[in-house]
Amino acid sequence: MARVIHVEVVQRLESRASVDQIKIAVNKMIDDKLKPSAGTFIKRFDDAFLVEHIEAVLISEGNEISCKNGIFSEFQFVYHIYRLNDEGRQRELLESEEDGEELSASSHWTLPCTDFHGLWESLVFESSLKDDLLSFVETTLLFSDKGVDSNFISWNRVVLLHGPPGTGKTSLCKALAQKLSIRMADRYNHCELVEINTHSLFSKWFSESGKLVMKMFSKIHEILETESSLVCVLIDEVESLAHARQSAVKGLEPSDAIRVVNAVLTQIDHIKSYPNVLILTTSNITAGIDLAFVDRADIKQYIGYPSVAAVYEIFKSCVKELQRTNIIHSKDNLVTLKLLELSSFQPSESTNTSLKLYDISKLSEGFSGRTLRKLPFLAHAYFVQKPSVSLTEFLNALEKAVGKFKQDCEELKRT
Ligand SMILES: Nc1ncnc2c1ncn2[C@@H]1O[C@H](COP(=O)(O)OP(=O)(O)OP(=O)(O)O)[C@@H](O)[C@H]1O
């Protein structure tokens, strides 16, 4: 059986080339290249047609794909050719009839969009977490689309990602929506991500806020009426809905609060009946959240702190970005962790810098992804302070930044 390889091609907005023309040109590029790097965007092309029409190509699956030895013939290529929407975030403002004040109730993106381009690839998790999540959701949408009776096989379209702060939950939801819009473009020709701003919903209590929530959801209903549209609704920190409801019940919040929460929950229940909706939720608490629709989520995925291997990959991607921008001027490549393992972590000319980064990664275990992505910046700000450095100098600075960060955390704990 052939293994599927996804070839995601970003066509330039102004390009009028046909799908077939693009497929032929990209296929040739794959054949010509000795080792197209799987999992990273290819942005430089030799072929004039590709330069004119294509922004980037991404080949997913498999790390060691080499075409010269014929391995490619065992794969089946699935092409996803798309253009990136560059309109950015559209805020939906709701206006109070009472005093004309505006409330930013939700944000919308038409997908796939520039804002989330490459987000999926930038997130590093254990083994197959991302692929499993994508397959779960694809199956969910397929079952809904085919009208499988949920009395026989039960499933629903709710995903809950939970875990400590800064571990990439929100980013993963947005990246997942973007990936679906690319991979399922055959089925859905319009895809939208709607992020409900729960915080701003509770920031000010309008007496008519329940009505405003209904107004906001009526637009989502409108999109959902078109079968070929997919709407991904993101509710970040879903526990804030449960908290607000509990506080309201205990009389700690104004009665308007409960009106907003109930309106949101009722609306979620309504839109859940559409087969072309996906509800993505995140939470920083792992204990049960008192909300029925979350409780019934099929996919409850814990997202924890990155392992040493993931830390290494995250740092490696940061180094690559600093090399691309010439802040690190030496072009020496860091090897993959797999290669370090194969060399039994033995120091050699080709592994020394990678081993240094591996040691720094071990020191950084237990940090969130958000902290890890900030550390290279802090390393430069505190310990480099010049426009361009060698990789070794930079790694020394990174090690110091990790030490300083740990010390700062300790001091914070003591105060
Ligand atoms: N596993 C990871 N791999 C790569 N980058 C990560 C990872 N986790 C977090 N990040 C980085 O940290 C940033 C913050 O992540 P995000 O806001 O998605 O986390 P979160 O879990 O939703 O946090 P919070 O609960 O505080 O909202 C992201 O922009 C991303 O760059």
The ligand as an SDF file (V2000), in Angstrom:
LIG
                    3D

 31 33  0  0  0  0  0  0  0  0999 V2000
    4.9760   23.0270   21.9980 N   0  0  0  0  0  0  0  0  0  0  0  0
    5.3510   24.2000   21.4880 C   0  0  0  0  0  0  0  0  0  0  0  0
    6.1570   24.2400   20.3960 N   0  0  0  0  0  0  0  0  0  0  0  0
    6.5400   25.4130   19.8920 C   0  0  0  0  0  0  0  0  0  0  0  0
    6.1600   26.6140   20.3590 N   0  0  0  0  0  0  0  0  0  0  0  0
    5.3570   26.6460   21.4260 C   0  0  0  0  0  0  0  0  0  0  0  0
    4.9090   25.4400   22.0420 C   0  0  0  0  0  0  0  0  0  0  0  0
    4.1200   25.7690   23.0780 N   0  0  0  0  0  0  0  0  0  0  0  0
    4.0480   27.1100   23.1100 C   0  0  0  0  0  0  0  0  0  0  0  0
    4.7880   27.6370   22.1190 N   0  0  0  0  0  0  0  0  0  0  0  0
    4.9590   29.0670   21.8590 C   0  0  0  0  0  0  0  0  0  0  0  0
    4.3760   29.7910   22.9320 O   0  0  0  0  0  0  0  0  0  0  0  0
    3.4270   30.7590   22.4590 C   0  0  0  0  0  0  0  0  0  0  0  0
    2.2260   30.7700   23.3680 C   0  0  0  0  0  0  0  0  0  0  0  0
    1.4290   29.6390   23.1460 O   0  0  0  0  0  0  0  0  0  0  0  0
   -0.1620   29.6200   23.3770 P   0  0  0  0  0  0  0  0  0  0  0  0
   -0.6820   30.9800   23.6690 O   0  0  0  0  0  0  0  0  0  0  0  0
   -0.7510   28.8860   22.2480 O   0  0  0  0  0  0  0  0  0  0  0  0
   -0.2220   28.7470   24.6790 O   0  0  0  0  0  0  0  0  0  0  0  0
   -1.4690   28.4090   25.6010 P   0  0  0  0  0  0  0  0  0  0  0  0
   -1.2350   27.0440   26.1180 O   0  0  0  0  0  0  0  0  0  0  0  0
   -2.7360   28.6560   24.8760 O   0  0  0  0  0  0  0  0  0  0  0  0
   -1.2720   29.4710   26.7500 O   0  0  0  0  0  0  0  0  0  0  0  0
   -2.3840   30.1540   27.6930 P   0  0  0  0  0  0  0  0  0  0  0  0
   -3.0990   29.0480   28.3660 O   0  0  0  0  0  0  0  0  0  0  0  0
   -1.5600   30.9910   28.6300 O   0  0  0  0  0  0  0  0  0  0  0  0
   -3.2430   30.9690   26.7810 O   0  0  0  0  0  0  0  0  0  0  0  0
    3.1030   30.3600   21.0390 C   0  0  0  0  0  0  0  0  0  0  0  0
    3.0350   31.4800   20.2320 O   0  0  0  0  0  0  0  0  0  0  0  0
    4.2520   29.4850   20.5920 C   0  0  0  0  0  0  0  0  0  0  0  0
    5.1740   30.2600   19.8690 O   0  0  0  0  0  0  0  0  0  0  0  0
  1  2  1  0
  2  3  1  0
  2  7  2  0
  3  4  2  0
  4  5  1  0
  5  6  2  0
  6  7  1  0
  6 10  1  0
  7  8  1  0
  8  9  2  0
  9 10  1  0
 10 11  1  0
 11 12  1  0
 11 30  1  0
 12 13  1  0
 13 14  1  0
 13 28  1  0
 14 15  1  0
 15 16  1  0
 16 17  2  0
 16 18  1  0
 16 19  1  0
 19 20  1  0
 20 21  2  0
 20 22  1  0
 20 23  1  0
 23 24  1  0
 24 25  2  0
 24 26  1  0
 24 27  1  0
 28 29  1  0
 28 30  1  0
 30 31  1  0
M  END
$$$$
